[in-house]
Amino acid sequence: MKFKILAAVSVMIISTSAAAQDRQVEIRVGQSTEKAQPEASQYQSVPVSERRIVKMMPENTIVQLSPLQEITSKRIDVGDKVAFAVVSDVVEGGSVVIPRGSTVQGSISWKTGRAIGGKSGKFEVTFDNVAVRGKRYAMRGQHRQEGRGNTVGALLGSIIISGRSAVMLPGDLVNAFTAVPIPYEI
């Protein structure tokens, strides 16, 4: 009796430890226990020096941008795509997640032209995505650019004098935010 209980307990221990090691255990009543060993080619060991830990930079991380070329309310229309560059490395946990110079795509979401009476031109850029190591990740945020109005024309109510166009030049700085977590390796 003790032998049968001991045999049953050892079978349970063998099956539990084998399952934990991701191996199959086959038990046949009245026969010996056989363990099916996985083939060596099924599992490959990776040296510690080659293992990578992947972490995620959280969404809503601020990214500073600058336009790659002049954007002016004179030459744009709603829906036009515009390109920006990341001004400085975005670092998380000591690792560069978004390298300086990465491109950000934006689109013109709203625009008014300059008008008579001193009213200036305006436009709004919505940030769509950033390219990081060959993949695109969603961005969010908007920037409104306004031209300087002509206060003299507005005060005089002149029909001849109009406001100025809105212009963004390379070197102008704007902020956008990541809309999704971005993976990086440490």
C-alpha positions in Angstrom: 0.0 0.0 0.0 2.8 2.4 0.9 4.5 1.6 -2.3 1.4 2.4 -4.4 1.0 5.8 -2.6 4.7 6.6 -3.0 4.5 5.6 -6.7 1.4 7.9 -7.3 3.1 10.8 -5.5 6.3 10.4 -7.5 4.3 10.3 -10.7 2.6 13.5 -9.8 5.9 15.2 -8.9 7.4 14.0 -12.2 4.5 15.2 -14.3 4.5 18.6 -12.4 8.2 19.2 -12.9 8.1 18.0 -16.5 5.2 20.4 -17.3 7.1 23.2 -15.7 10.1 22.4 -18.0 7.8 22.4 -21.0 8.2 18.6 -21.6 5.6 16.0 -22.2 5.2 13.1 -19.8 3.5 9.9 -20.8 2.3 7.5 -18.1 1.0 3.9 -18.8 -0.4 1.8 -16.1 1.6 -1.3 -15.5 4.6 0.0 -17.6 7.5 2.2 -17.0 7.3 6.0 -17.2 8.7 7.5 -20.4 9.7 11.1 -20.9 9.6 12.6 -24.3 12.6 14.9 -24.6 12.5 17.9 -26.9 15.0 17.9 -29.8 18.1 20.0 -29.2 17.3 22.1 -32.3 14.0 23.1 -30.9 15.6 25.4 -28.3 18.6 27.6 -28.9 20.5 29.3 -26.1 21.3 33.0 -26.6 24.5 34.2 -25.0 24.0 36.9 -22.3 26.0 39.4 -24.4 23.4 39.1 -27.2 20.2 39.3 -25.2 18.3 42.5 -25.5 15.8 44.0 -23.1 13.0 45.9 -24.8 11.3 48.7 -22.9 8.7 51.3 -23.9 8.9 55.0 -23.9 5.5 56.2 -22.6 3.1 58.1 -24.8 2.7 61.9 -24.2 6.5 62.3 -24.3 7.4 65.8 -25.5 9.4 66.1 -28.7 10.9 69.4 -29.9 10.7 70.0 -33.7 11.7 72.4 -36.4 10.4 72.7 -40.0 12.7 71.3 -42.7 11.7 74.1 -45.1 9.8 77.4 -45.1 6.1 77.0 -44.5 4.0 80.1 -45.5 0.3 80.7 -45.7 0.9 82.1 -49.2 1.8 78.7 -50.7 0.0 76.1 -48.6 -3.5 74.6 -48.6 -5.4 72.6 -46.1 -4.3 68.9 -46.4 -0.8 69.7 -47.6 1.9 67.6 -45.9 4.9 69.3 -44.3 8.1 67.8 -42.8 9.8 68.6 -39.5 13.0 67.3 -37.9 13.5 66.3 -34.3 15.8 69.0 -32.8 17.5 67.0 -30.0 17.7 63.3 -29.0 14.7 62.1 -27.0 16.2 60.0 -24.1 14.4 57.5 -21.9 16.2 55.5 -19.2 19.6 56.5 -20.5 18.8 55.2 -24.1 18.2 57.4 -27.1 14.7 56.5 -28.2 14.1 59.1 -30.9 17.4 60.3 -32.4 18.0 63.9 -33.4 17.2 64.5 -37.0 14.3 61.9 -37.2 11.6 63.2 -39.5 8.1 64.1 -38.3 5.2 64.4 -40.8 2.6 67.0 -40.3 -0.4 68.3 -42.2 -2.0 71.6 -42.6 -5.3 71.4 -40.8 -6.5 75.0 -41.0 -5.6 78.1 -43.0 -6.7 81.7 -43.6 -5.1 84.1 -46.0 -4.1 87.7 -45.2 -6.9 90.1 -45.7 -7.6 93.7 -46.4 -7.7 96.0 -43.4 -4.6 94.7 -41.7 -5.7 91.1 -40.9 -2.8 88.6 -41.0 -2.7 85.1 -42.5 -2.8 82.1 -40.2 -2.3 78.3 -40.5 -2.4 75.4 -38.2 -0.1 72.3 -38.4 -1.3 68.9 -36.9 1.5 66.4 -36.2 0.8 63.0 -37.6 3.8 60.6 -37.1 7.5 60.3 -36.4 9.9 57.9 -38.2 12.2 56.0 -35.8 14.5 53.3 -37.1 12.4 52.6 -40.2 9.0 52.5 -38.4 6.4 55.2 -38.0 4.8 56.0 -34.7 1.8 58.3 -34.2 2.2 61.8 -32.9 -0.3 64.3 -31.6 -0.3 68.0 -31.1 -1.0 71.2 -33.1 0.8 74.4 -33.7 -0.9 77.6 -34.9 1.3 80.2 -36.7 0.0 83.7 -37.2 1.4 86.5 -39.4 1.9 89.9 -37.9 -1.1 92.1 -38.5 -0.8 95.6 -39.9 -2.1 97.8 -37.0 -1.7 101.0 -39.0 -3.9 99.6 -41.8 -6.4 98.4 -39.3 -6.6 101.7 -37.6 -7.0 103.6 -40.8 -9.4 101.1 -42.2 -7.5 101.3 -45.5 -8.6 99.1 -48.3 -5.1 99.2 -49.8 -3.1 98.0 -46.8 -3.3 94.3 -45.9 -1.7 92.0 -43.1 1.3 89.8 -43.5 1.4 86.1 -44.3 2.1 83.5 -41.6 5.6 82.0 -42.0 7.5 79.3 -40.2 11.2 79.0 -41.0 13.8 76.2 -40.4 15.1 76.9 -36.9 11.7 77.9 -35.5 10.9 75.5 -32.6 7.6 73.8 -31.9 6.5 71.0 -29.5 4.6 67.8 -30.3 3.9 64.7 -28.3 4.1 61.0 -28.9 0.6 59.4 -29.2 1.7 55.8 -28.6 4.5 54.1 -26.6 7.7 53.6 -28.6 9.8 50.5 -28.0 13.6 50.8 -27.4 16.3 48.4 -26.5 18.8 48.7 -23.6 
